[in-house]
Amino acid sequence: MSESVRVGGHAARRRFGQNFLADPRIVARIVAAIRPQAGEVVVEIGPGLGALTAPLLEHLGHLHAIEIDRDLAARLRERYGPGQLTLHESDALKFDFAALTGENAPPLRVTGNLPYNISTPLLFHLARFADRLRDLTFMLQKEVVMRMAAAPGTADYGRLSVMLQYRFHMDRLFDVPPGAFRPVPKVTSSIVRMTPLPVAECRARDEALLGRIVAAAFGQRRKTLRNTLRDFLAEIDFAALGIDPGLRAERLPVADFVKIANYLDYRRGTKHVQSV
């Protein structure tokens, strides 16, 4: 995409991954999927030219929006007063979503056409706030959504699948063709809904350890768990866990990765107690 491409009087910027949704039929389908209701706390990431912002406000009355582009932020401020739009001129990758929820406040609903160039780190950032979220409805590159929602044993199943499905239930809703955007991207997009899972469901006691195990397991996809997890587990450990070390990571469901992490955490705690 060229820096000189202009949409609605705005020069779309490549560094921000700006492709603006311009098809009102797609906008209507997204809003219908979100079903915003007055009184809900909704955050839109990357409102851009306001294609989703306007119809969301029709239902909500008030909306939070995170926009990194100063020019777009200025346009939004001219169009909407603070009573309608609370605009956070910030990088969503660094934004503290917990700051928008109080002790008795309703959980956040988050939506947006996410910049494809930062989609994966942004999803991992949002996962940190899963306990404070009601749901997330995003437009992303179709390839990314396929990976997010992939089932074990499929080619798309990988680190992104495990780490997000550990915290969220995934619903791939519908695809969006390139022609719905200006400038027109080279890829098809998809709408996905992410709903946080209950806190007690499949929870790892040490999430950082879980992340390291999943990263190691998928670090060399063609190798078996016996090889990729050799720094974590011996044959006796696989036997205790009831997991076949001859499997590749793509065959292992999320619950088994959590089982491995909790097994190692328990073993670590037992060794600490014995050494005291």
DOKELO-75267 format. One line per 2 residues: number of its first residue (from 1); their letters; for each residue x, y, z of N, C-alpha, C. Coordinates in nm, 2 decimals. Example, Ala and Ser with C-alpha at 12.3 -4.5 7.8 and 13.67 -1.06 7.14 Angstrom:
BEGIN
1 = AS = 1.32 -0.57 0.78 1.23 -0.45 0.78 1.32 -0.33 0.78; 1.28 -0.22 0.71 1.37 -0.11 0.71 1.29 0.00 0.79
***
This chain:
BEGIN
1 = MS = 0.08 -0.12 0.00 0.00 0.00 0.00 0.09 0.12 0.00; 0.06 0.22 -0.08 0.14 0.34 -0.09 0.10 0.44 0.01
3 = ES = 0.19 0.52 0.06 0.17 0.62 0.16 0.08 0.73 0.10; 0.07 0.74 -0.03 -0.01 0.85 -0.09 -0.15 0.82 -0.12
5 = VR = -0.20 0.69 -0.09 -0.34 0.66 -0.11 -0.42 0.73 -0.01; -0.53 0.80 -0.06 -0.61 0.88 0.02 -0.75 0.82 0.02
7 = VG = -0.81 0.82 0.15 -0.94 0.77 0.17 -1.02 0.87 0.25; -1.13 0.92 0.20 -1.21 1.02 0.27 -1.12 1.14 0.31
9 = GH = -1.03 1.18 0.23 -0.94 1.30 0.26 -0.83 1.27 0.35; -0.81 1.14 0.39 -0.70 1.10 0.48 -0.60 1.01 0.40
11 = AA = -0.47 1.04 0.42 -0.37 0.96 0.36 -0.35 0.83 0.44; -0.39 0.72 0.39 -0.37 0.59 0.46 -0.23 0.56 0.48
13 = RR = -0.19 0.53 0.60 -0.05 0.51 0.64 -0.01 0.36 0.65; 0.09 0.32 0.58 0.13 0.18 0.58 0.18 0.14 0.72
15 = RF = 0.25 0.23 0.79 0.31 0.19 0.91 0.21 0.16 1.02; 0.08 0.21 1.00 -0.03 0.18 1.09 -0.12 0.07 1.04
17 = GQ = -0.08 0.01 0.92 -0.16 -0.10 0.87 -0.30 -0.05 0.83; -0.32 0.07 0.78 -0.45 0.12 0.76 -0.52 0.08 0.63
19 = NF = -0.62 0.00 0.64 -0.72 -0.03 0.54 -0.85 -0.01 0.59; -0.93 0.08 0.54 -1.05 0.13 0.60 -1.17 0.06 0.54
21 = LA = -1.26 0.01 0.63 -1.38 -0.06 0.59 -1.47 0.04 0.53; -1.52 0.01 0.41 -1.60 0.10 0.33 -1.73 0.05 0.28
23 = DP = -1.76 -0.08 0.32 -1.89 -0.14 0.26 -1.99 -0.14 0.37; -2.10 -0.06 0.36 -2.20 -0.05 0.46 -2.27 -0.18 0.49
25 = RI = -2.28 -0.27 0.40 -2.34 -0.40 0.42 -2.26 -0.48 0.52; -2.13 -0.48 0.51 -2.04 -0.55 0.60 -2.04 -0.48 0.74
27 = VA = -2.05 -0.35 0.74 -2.06 -0.28 0.87 -2.18 -0.32 0.94; -2.30 -0.33 0.87 -2.42 -0.37 0.93 -2.41 -0.51 0.98
29 = RI = -2.35 -0.60 0.91 -2.33 -0.74 0.96 -2.25 -0.75 1.09; -2.15 -0.67 1.09 -2.06 -0.67 1.21 -2.14 -0.61 1.33
31 = VA = -2.21 -0.50 1.31 -2.28 -0.45 1.42 -2.39 -0.55 1.47; -2.45 -0.61 1.38 -2.56 -0.71 1.41 -2.49 -0.83 1.49
33 = AI = -2.37 -0.87 1.46 -2.30 -0.97 1.53 -2.27 -0.93 1.67; -2.23 -0.80 1.69 -2.19 -0.75 1.82 -2.32 -0.73 1.91
35 = RP = -2.42 -0.69 1.85 -2.55 -0.66 1.92 -2.53 -0.57 2.04; -2.47 -0.45 2.02 -2.44 -0.35 2.12 -2.57 -0.30 2.19
37 = QA = -2.57 -0.29 2.32 -2.68 -0.24 2.40 -2.64 -0.13 2.49; -2.74 -0.03 2.50 -2.71 0.09 2.59 -2.67 0.04 2.73
39 = GE = -2.57 0.11 2.78 -2.52 0.08 2.91 -2.40 0.00 2.92; -2.37 -0.07 2.80 -2.25 -0.16 2.80 -2.13 -0.07 2.78
41 = VV = -2.01 -0.12 2.83 -1.89 -0.05 2.82 -1.82 -0.12 2.70; -1.81 -0.05 2.59 -1.75 -0.10 2.46 -1.63 -0.02 2.42
43 = VE = -1.53 -0.09 2.38 -1.40 -0.02 2.33 -1.38 -0.06 2.19; -1.36 0.04 2.10 -1.33 0.01 1.96 -1.18 0.04 1.94
45 = IG = -1.11 -0.06 1.89 -0.96 -0.04 1.87 -0.95 0.00 1.72; -0.88 0.11 1.70 -0.86 0.16 1.56 -0.98 0.20 1.49
47 = PG = -1.06 0.30 1.54 -1.18 0.35 1.47 -1.16 0.40 1.33; -1.04 0.46 1.31 -1.01 0.51 1.17 -1.10 0.62 1.13
49 = LG = -1.17 0.60 1.02 -1.26 0.70 0.97 -1.40 0.69 1.03; -1.42 0.60 1.12 -1.55 0.59 1.19 -1.66 0.51 1.13
51 = AL = -1.62 0.41 1.04 -1.72 0.33 0.98 -1.80 0.25 1.08; -1.74 0.19 1.18 -1.81 0.12 1.29 -1.85 0.21 1.40
53 = TA = -1.78 0.32 1.42 -1.80 0.41 1.53 -1.94 0.46 1.53; -1.98 0.52 1.42 -2.12 0.58 1.41 -2.23 0.48 1.44
55 = PL = -2.24 0.37 1.38 -2.35 0.27 1.41 -2.34 0.22 1.55; -2.22 0.20 1.60 -2.21 0.16 1.74 -2.27 0.26 1.84
57 = LE = -2.24 0.39 1.81 -2.29 0.49 1.89 -2.44 0.51 1.89; -2.50 0.47 1.77 -2.65 0.48 1.76 -2.71 0.38 1.86
59 = HL = -2.64 0.27 1.89 -2.70 0.17 1.99 -2.65 0.20 2.13; -2.53 0.25 2.15 -2.47 0.26 2.28 -2.49 0.40 2.35
61 = GH = -2.48 0.50 2.27 -2.48 0.64 2.33 -2.35 0.69 2.36; -2.26 0.59 2.41 -2.12 0.63 2.45 -2.03 0.52 2.41
63 = LH = -1.91 0.55 2.37 -1.81 0.45 2.32 -1.67 0.50 2.36; -1.59 0.40 2.40 -1.44 0.43 2.42 -1.38 0.39 2.28
65 = AI = -1.28 0.46 2.24 -1.20 0.43 2.12 -1.05 0.46 2.14; -0.97 0.37 2.09 -0.83 0.38 2.09 -0.77 0.40 1.95
67 = EI = -0.71 0.52 1.93 -0.66 0.55 1.80 -0.52 0.61 1.81; -0.43 0.55 1.74 -0.29 0.59 1.75 -0.25 0.71 1.65
69 = DR = -0.33 0.72 1.54 -0.31 0.82 1.44 -0.36 0.95 1.48; -0.27 1.05 1.50 -0.31 1.18 1.55 -0.42 1.25 1.45
71 = DL = -0.40 1.24 1.32 -0.49 1.30 1.23 -0.63 1.25 1.24; -0.64 1.11 1.25 -0.77 1.05 1.26 -0.83 1.08 1.40
73 = AA = -0.75 1.09 1.50 -0.80 1.13 1.64 -0.86 1.27 1.63; -0.79 1.36 1.56 -0.84 1.49 1.55 -0.98 1.50 1.48
75 = RL = -0.99 1.42 1.37 -1.11 1.42 1.30 -1.23 1.36 1.39; -1.20 1.26 1.47 -1.30 1.20 1.55 -1.34 1.30 1.66
77 = RE = -1.25 1.38 1.71 -1.28 1.48 1.81 -1.37 1.59 1.76; -1.35 1.62 1.63 -1.43 1.72 1.57 -1.58 1.67 1.54
79 = RY = -1.59 1.54 1.52 -1.72 1.48 1.49 -1.80 1.45 1.61; -1.73 1.40 1.72 -1.80 1.35 1.84 -1.76 1.43 1.96
81 = GP = -1.85 1.46 2.05 -1.82 1.53 2.17 -1.78 1.42 2.28; -1.71 1.47 2.39 -1.67 1.37 2.49 -1.78 1.29 2.56
83 = GQ = -1.91 1.35 2.55 -2.02 1.27 2.60 -2.05 1.15 2.52; -2.02 1.15 2.39 -2.04 1.04 2.31 -1.92 0.95 2.30
85 = LT = -1.80 1.01 2.28 -1.68 0.93 2.25 -1.57 0.97 2.34; -1.52 0.87 2.42 -1.40 0.89 2.50 -1.29 0.84 2.42
87 = LH = -1.20 0.93 2.37 -1.10 0.89 2.27 -0.97 0.88 2.35; -0.90 0.77 2.34 -0.77 0.74 2.40 -0.67 0.74 2.28
89 = ES = -0.60 0.85 2.27 -0.50 0.86 2.17 -0.37 0.79 2.22; -0.36 0.66 2.18 -0.27 0.57 2.24 -0.24 0.45 2.15
91 = DA = -0.13 0.38 2.18 -0.10 0.25 2.11 -0.17 0.14 2.18; -0.26 0.07 2.11 -0.34 -0.04 2.17 -0.25 -0.15 2.23
93 = LK = -0.13 -0.16 2.18 -0.04 -0.26 2.23 0.01 -0.23 2.38; 0.00 -0.10 2.41 0.04 -0.06 2.55 -0.07 -0.02 2.64
95 = FD = -0.19 -0.02 2.58 -0.31 0.03 2.66 -0.35 -0.06 2.77; -0.38 0.00 2.89 -0.42 -0.07 3.01 -0.57 -0.08 3.00
97 = FA = -0.62 -0.19 2.95 -0.77 -0.21 2.94 -0.83 -0.22 3.08; -0.76 -0.26 3.18 -0.81 -0.27 3.31 -0.85 -0.14 3.37
99 = AL = -0.79 -0.03 3.32 -0.82 0.10 3.37 -0.96 0.14 3.33; -1.03 0.08 3.24 -1.16 0.11 3.20 -1.27 0.03 3.28
101 = TG = -1.22 -0.06 3.37 -1.32 -0.14 3.45 -1.30 -0.11 3.60; -1.40 -0.08 3.67 -1.39 -0.07 3.81 -1.44 -0.19 3.88
103 = EN = -1.44 -0.19 4.01 -1.48 -0.31 4.09 -1.62 -0.36 4.06; -1.71 -0.26 4.05 -1.85 -0.30 4.02 -1.89 -0.27 3.88
105 = AP = -1.80 -0.23 3.79 -1.83 -0.20 3.65 -1.86 -0.33 3.57; -1.94 -0.32 3.47 -1.96 -0.44 3.38 -1.83 -0.47 3.30
107 = PL = -1.82 -0.59 3.26 -1.70 -0.63 3.19 -1.70 -0.56 3.05; -1.58 -0.54 3.00 -1.56 -0.47 2.87 -1.60 -0.56 2.75
109 = RV = -1.65 -0.49 2.65 -1.67 -0.55 2.52 -1.57 -0.48 2.43; -1.50 -0.55 2.35 -1.39 -0.49 2.27 -1.42 -0.53 2.12
111 = TG = -1.40 -0.44 2.03 -1.42 -0.47 1.89 -1.32 -0.38 1.81; -1.32 -0.41 1.68 -1.23 -0.33 1.59 -1.18 -0.41 1.47
113 = NL = -1.14 -0.33 1.37 -1.07 -0.38 1.25 -0.92 -0.37 1.29; -0.87 -0.48 1.34 -0.73 -0.47 1.39 -0.63 -0.46 1.28
115 = PY = -0.53 -0.38 1.30 -0.42 -0.37 1.20 -0.35 -0.50 1.19; -0.34 -0.55 1.07 -0.29 -0.69 1.05 -0.14 -0.70 1.09
117 = NI = -0.07 -0.59 1.08 0.08 -0.60 1.11 0.11 -0.61 1.26; 0.01 -0.59 1.35 0.03 -0.61 1.49 -0.07 -0.70 1.55
119 = ST = -0.15 -0.77 1.47 -0.26 -0.85 1.53 -0.22 -0.95 1.63; -0.12 -1.03 1.60 -0.08 -1.13 1.70 -0.03 -1.08 1.83
121 = PL = 0.06 -0.98 1.84 0.10 -0.93 1.97 -0.02 -0.86 2.04; -0.11 -0.80 1.96 -0.22 -0.73 2.02 -0.32 -0.83 2.09
123 = LF = -0.34 -0.94 2.02 -0.42 -1.05 2.08 -0.36 -1.10 2.21; -0.23 -1.12 2.21 -0.17 -1.17 2.33 -0.18 -1.07 2.44
125 = HL = -0.17 -0.94 2.41 -0.18 -0.83 2.51 -0.32 -0.83 2.56; -0.42 -0.85 2.48 -0.56 -0.85 2.53 -0.59 -0.97 2.61
127 = AR = -0.52 -1.08 2.59 -0.54 -1.20 2.67 -0.51 -1.18 2.81; -0.42 -1.09 2.84 -0.38 -1.06 2.98 -0.50 -1.00 3.06
129 = FA = -0.60 -0.95 2.99 -0.72 -0.89 3.05 -0.84 -0.97 3.04; -0.83 -1.10 3.01 -0.94 -1.18 2.98 -1.04 -1.19 3.09
131 = DR = -1.00 -1.18 3.21 -1.09 -1.19 3.33 -1.18 -1.06 3.34; -1.14 -0.96 3.27 -1.22 -0.83 3.27 -1.30 -0.81 3.15
133 = LR = -1.30 -0.91 3.06 -1.37 -0.89 2.93 -1.49 -0.98 2.92; -1.59 -0.92 2.85 -1.71 -1.01 2.82 -1.70 -1.08 2.69
135 = DL = -1.65 -1.00 2.59 -1.63 -1.07 2.46 -1.55 -0.97 2.37; -1.49 -1.02 2.27 -1.41 -0.94 2.17 -1.46 -0.99 2.03
137 = TF = -1.49 -0.89 1.95 -1.53 -0.92 1.81 -1.44 -0.84 1.72; -1.36 -0.91 1.64 -1.26 -0.85 1.56 -1.26 -0.89 1.42
139 = ML = -1.22 -0.80 1.33 -1.19 -0.83 1.19 -1.04 -0.84 1.18; -0.99 -0.96 1.13 -0.85 -0.99 1.11 -0.83 -1.06 0.98
141 = QK = -0.71 -1.07 0.94 -0.67 -1.15 0.82 -0.73 -1.29 0.84; -0.79 -1.34 0.73 -0.85 -1.47 0.74 -0.75 -1.58 0.79
143 = EV = -0.63 -1.57 0.74 -0.53 -1.67 0.77 -0.51 -1.67 0.92; -0.51 -1.56 0.99 -0.49 -1.55 1.13 -0.61 -1.61 1.21
145 = VM = -0.73 -1.58 1.16 -0.85 -1.63 1.23 -0.85 -1.78 1.21; -0.81 -1.84 1.10 -0.81 -1.98 1.08 -0.71 -2.04 1.18
147 = RM = -0.60 -1.98 1.21 -0.51 -2.03 1.31 -0.56 -2.02 1.45; -0.63 -1.90 1.48 -0.69 -1.88 1.61 -0.79 -1.99 1.65
149 = AA = -0.87 -2.03 1.55 -0.98 -2.12 1.57 -0.95 -2.27 1.54; -0.83 -2.29 1.50 -0.79 -2.43 1.45 -0.80 -2.53 1.56
151 = AP = -0.84 -2.65 1.51 -0.86 -2.77 1.60 -0.73 -2.85 1.60; -0.70 -2.92 1.71 -0.58 -3.01 1.71 -0.58 -3.11 1.60
153 = GT = -0.46 -3.13 1.54 -0.45 -3.23 1.43 -0.47 -3.16 1.29; -0.49 -3.03 1.29 -0.50 -2.96 1.16 -0.37 -2.88 1.14
155 = AD = -0.35 -2.85 1.01 -0.23 -2.77 0.97 -0.22 -2.64 1.03; -0.34 -2.57 1.06 -0.34 -2.44 1.11 -0.32 -2.43 1.26
157 = YG = -0.33 -2.55 1.33 -0.32 -2.55 1.48 -0.17 -2.53 1.52; -0.15 -2.43 1.61 -0.02 -2.40 1.65 -0.02 -2.32 1.78
159 = RL = 0.09 -2.25 1.80 0.11 -2.17 1.93 0.00 -2.07 1.95; -0.04 -2.00 1.84 -0.15 -1.90 1.85 -0.28 -1.97 1.89
161 = SV = -0.31 -2.08 1.83 -0.43 -2.15 1.86 -0.43 -2.19 2.01; -0.33 -2.25 2.06 -0.32 -2.30 2.20 -0.33 -2.18 2.30
163 = ML = -0.25 -2.08 2.28 -0.24 -1.97 2.38 -0.37 -1.89 2.38; -0.44 -1.88 2.27 -0.57 -1.81 2.27 -0.69 -1.89 2.32
165 = QY = -0.69 -2.02 2.27 -0.80 -2.11 2.31 -0.79 -2.15 2.46; -0.67 -2.13 2.52 -0.65 -2.15 2.66 -0.74 -2.05 2.74
167 = RF = -0.76 -1.93 2.68 -0.83 -1.82 2.75 -0.97 -1.79 2.69; -0.99 -1.83 2.56 -1.11 -1.79 2.49 -1.17 -1.90 2.41
169 = HM = -1.31 -1.89 2.40 -1.38 -1.98 2.31 -1.39 -1.90 2.18; -1.36 -1.96 2.07 -1.35 -1.89 1.94 -1.47 -1.93 1.85
171 = DR = -1.53 -1.82 1.79 -1.63 -1.84 1.69 -1.60 -1.76 1.56; -1.57 -1.83 1.45 -1.54 -1.76 1.33 -1.67 -1.74 1.26
173 = LF = -1.71 -1.61 1.24 -1.84 -1.57 1.20 -1.86 -1.57 1.05; -1.79 -1.48 0.98 -1.80 -1.47 0.84 -1.68 -1.41 0.78
175 = DV = -1.66 -1.42 0.65 -1.55 -1.36 0.58 -1.58 -1.23 0.52; -1.48 -1.15 0.50 -1.50 -1.01 0.44 -1.40 -1.00 0.32
177 = PP = -1.45 -0.98 0.20 -1.37 -0.97 0.08 -1.28 -0.85 0.07; -1.17 -0.85 0.00 -1.08 -0.74 -0.01 -1.15 -0.61 -0.06
179 = GA = -1.25 -0.63 -0.14 -1.32 -0.51 -0.20 -1.40 -0.43 -0.10; -1.41 -0.48 0.02 -1.49 -0.40 0.12 -1.40 -0.29 0.18
181 = FR = -1.28 -0.29 0.15 -1.18 -0.19 0.21 -1.13 -0.09 0.11; -1.09 0.02 0.16 -1.01 0.12 0.09 -0.89 0.16 0.17
183 = PV = -0.77 0.15 0.12 -0.73 0.09 0.00 -0.76 -0.06 0.00; -0.77 -0.13 -0.11 -0.80 -0.27 -0.12 -0.68 -0.35 -0.08
185 = PK = -0.69 -0.43 0.03 -0.58 -0.52 0.06 -0.56 -0.64 -0.03; -0.46 -0.71 -0.01 -0.43 -0.83 -0.10 -0.49 -0.96 -0.03
187 = VT = -0.55 -0.95 0.08 -0.60 -1.07 0.15 -0.74 -1.06 0.19; -0.80 -1.17 0.21 -0.94 -1.18 0.26 -0.94 -1.17 0.41
189 = SS = -1.04 -1.11 0.47 -1.05 -1.09 0.62 -1.16 -1.18 0.67; -1.16 -1.20 0.80 -1.27 -1.27 0.87 -1.31 -1.20 1.00
191 = IV = -1.43 -1.22 1.04 -1.48 -1.18 1.17 -1.48 -1.29 1.26; -1.42 -1.27 1.38 -1.41 -1.37 1.48 -1.46 -1.31 1.62
193 = RM = -1.54 -1.39 1.69 -1.58 -1.36 1.82 -1.50 -1.44 1.93; -1.44 -1.38 2.02 -1.37 -1.44 2.13 -1.44 -1.42 2.26
195 = TP = -1.48 -1.53 2.33 -1.55 -1.52 2.46 -1.46 -1.58 2.57; -1.43 -1.51 2.67 -1.34 -1.56 2.78 -1.40 -1.68 2.84
197 = LP = -1.32 -1.78 2.87 -1.36 -1.90 2.94 -1.37 -1.88 3.09; -1.45 -1.95 3.16 -1.45 -1.94 3.31 -1.31 -1.95 3.37
199 = VA = -1.29 -1.87 3.47 -1.15 -1.87 3.53 -1.11 -2.01 3.58; -1.20 -2.09 3.63 -1.16 -2.22 3.68 -1.14 -2.33 3.57
201 = EC = -1.18 -2.30 3.45 -1.17 -2.40 3.34 -1.03 -2.41 3.28; -0.97 -2.52 3.30 -0.84 -2.55 3.23 -0.74 -2.44 3.26
203 = RA = -0.72 -2.40 3.39 -0.63 -2.29 3.42 -0.49 -2.34 3.46; -0.39 -2.29 3.40 -0.25 -2.32 3.44 -0.21 -2.24 3.56
205 = RD = -0.14 -2.31 3.65 -0.10 -2.24 3.78 0.02 -2.14 3.75; 0.10 -2.17 3.64 0.20 -2.08 3.60 0.19 -2.05 3.45
207 = EA = 0.13 -1.94 3.42 0.10 -1.92 3.28 0.22 -1.89 3.19; 0.33 -1.83 3.26 0.45 -1.81 3.19 0.52 -1.94 3.15
209 = LL = 0.51 -2.04 3.24 0.56 -2.17 3.21 0.49 -2.24 3.10; 0.35 -2.22 3.10 0.27 -2.28 2.99 0.32 -2.22 2.86
211 = GR = 0.34 -2.08 2.86 0.39 -2.02 2.74 0.52 -2.07 2.68; 0.61 -2.10 2.78 0.74 -2.15 2.74 0.73 -2.30 2.68
213 = IV = 0.64 -2.37 2.74 0.62 -2.51 2.69 0.56 -2.51 2.55; 0.46 -2.43 2.53 0.39 -2.43 2.40 0.49 -2.37 2.30
215 = AA = 0.57 -2.27 2.33 0.66 -2.22 2.23 0.77 -2.32 2.19; 0.81 -2.40 2.29 0.91 -2.50 2.27 0.85 -2.62 2.18
217 = AF = 0.73 -2.65 2.22 0.66 -2.77 2.15 0.64 -2.74 2.00; 0.61 -2.61 1.97 0.59 -2.57 1.83 0.71 -2.51 1.76
219 = GQ = 0.82 -2.50 1.83 0.94 -2.44 1.78 0.99 -2.52 1.66; 0.97 -2.65 1.66 1.02 -2.73 1.54 0.90 -2.83 1.52
221 = RR = 0.81 -2.79 1.43 0.68 -2.86 1.42 0.69 -3.00 1.37; 0.80 -3.03 1.30 0.81 -3.17 1.24 0.87 -3.27 1.34
223 = KT = 0.92 -3.22 1.45 0.98 -3.31 1.55 0.87 -3.35 1.66; 0.90 -3.46 1.72 0.80 -3.51 1.82 0.82 -3.44 1.95
225 = LR = 0.72 -3.46 2.04 0.73 -3.40 2.18 0.85 -3.45 2.25; 0.89 -3.57 2.23 1.01 -3.63 2.29 1.13 -3.54 2.27
227 = NT = 1.14 -3.48 2.15 1.25 -3.40 2.11 1.23 -3.25 2.15; 1.11 -3.20 2.12 1.09 -3.06 2.14 1.08 -3.02 2.29
229 = LR = 1.03 -3.12 2.37 1.02 -3.09 2.52 1.12 -3.16 2.60; 1.23 -3.20 2.54 1.33 -3.28 2.61 1.39 -3.20 2.73
231 = DF = 1.39 -3.07 2.72 1.44 -2.98 2.83 1.34 -2.98 2.95; 1.22 -3.03 2.93 1.11 -3.02 3.03 1.08 -3.16 3.08
233 = LA = 1.07 -3.26 2.99 1.01 -3.39 3.03 1.10 -3.50 2.99; 1.11 -3.60 3.08 1.18 -3.73 3.04 1.07 -3.83 3.01
235 = EI = 1.12 -3.95 2.97 1.02 -4.06 2.93 0.93 -4.09 3.05; 0.99 -4.09 3.17 0.90 -4.13 3.29 0.80 -4.02 3.31
237 = DF = 0.82 -3.90 3.27 0.73 -3.79 3.29 0.61 -3.81 3.19; 0.65 -3.84 3.07 0.54 -3.86 2.97 0.45 -3.97 3.01
239 = AA = 0.51 -4.08 3.07 0.43 -4.19 3.11 0.34 -4.15 3.23; 0.39 -4.07 3.32 0.31 -4.02 3.43 0.19 -3.94 3.39
241 = LG = 0.22 -3.86 3.28 0.11 -3.77 3.23 0.01 -3.85 3.13; 0.05 -3.97 3.09 -0.03 -4.04 3.00 -0.03 -3.98 2.86
243 = ID = 0.08 -3.91 2.82 0.09 -3.85 2.69 0.20 -3.92 2.61; 0.17 -3.95 2.48 0.26 -4.02 2.39 0.37 -3.93 2.35
245 = PG = 0.49 -3.95 2.38 0.60 -3.87 2.34 0.63 -3.87 2.20; 0.57 -3.97 2.12 0.59 -3.98 1.98 0.50 -3.89 1.90
247 = LR = 0.41 -3.82 1.97 0.32 -3.72 1.90 0.39 -3.59 1.86; 0.35 -3.53 1.76 0.39 -3.39 1.74 0.30 -3.29 1.81
249 = AE = 0.34 -3.17 1.83 0.27 -3.07 1.91 0.13 -3.05 1.85; 0.12 -3.05 1.72 -0.01 -3.02 1.66 -0.12 -3.12 1.69
251 = RL = -0.08 -3.24 1.75 -0.18 -3.34 1.79 -0.23 -3.32 1.93; -0.17 -3.23 2.01 -0.20 -3.22 2.15 -0.30 -3.11 2.18
253 = PV = -0.41 -3.15 2.24 -0.52 -3.05 2.27 -0.47 -2.95 2.38; -0.54 -2.84 2.40 -0.50 -2.74 2.49 -0.49 -2.79 2.63
255 = AD = -0.59 -2.88 2.67 -0.59 -2.93 2.81 -0.46 -3.01 2.84; -0.40 -3.08 2.74 -0.28 -3.15 2.77 -0.16 -3.06 2.79
257 = FV = -0.16 -2.95 2.72 -0.05 -2.85 2.74 -0.06 -2.80 2.88; -0.18 -2.77 2.93 -0.21 -2.72 3.06 -0.17 -2.83 3.16
259 = KI = -0.20 -2.95 3.13 -0.16 -3.06 3.22 -0.01 -3.07 3.24; 0.06 -3.06 3.13 0.21 -3.06 3.14 0.26 -2.95 3.22
261 = AN = 0.21 -2.83 3.20 0.25 -2.71 3.28 0.22 -2.73 3.43; 0.11 -2.78 3.46 0.07 -2.80 3.60 0.15 -2.91 3.67
263 = YL = 0.18 -3.01 3.59 0.27 -3.12 3.64 0.41 -3.07 3.67; 0.46 -2.99 3.58 0.60 -2.94 3.61 0.60 -2.84 3.72
265 = DY = 0.49 -2.76 3.73 0.48 -2.66 3.84 0.47 -2.74 3.98; 0.39 -2.84 3.98 0.38 -2.92 4.10 0.51 -2.99 4.14
267 = RR = 0.58 -3.04 4.04 0.70 -3.11 4.06 0.81 -3.01 4.12; 0.81 -2.89 4.06 0.90 -2.79 4.11 0.87 -2.75 4.25
269 = GT = 0.74 -2.74 4.29 0.70 -2.71 4.42 0.74 -2.82 4.52; 0.72 -2.94 4.48 0.76 -3.05 4.56 0.91 -3.06 4.59
271 = KH = 0.99 -3.03 4.49 1.14 -3.03 4.51 1.18 -2.92 4.60; 1.11 -2.80 4.59 1.14 -2.69 4.68 1.11 -2.73 4.82
273 = VQ = 1.00 -2.79 4.85 0.96 -2.83 4.98 1.06 -2.93 5.04; 1.10 -3.03 4.96 1.20 -3.13 5.00 1.34 -3.07 5.03
275 = SV = 1.37 -2.96 4.96 1.50 -2.90 4.98 1.51 -2.81 5.11; 1.39 -2.77 5.16 1.39 -2.68 5.27 1.42 -2.76 5.40
***
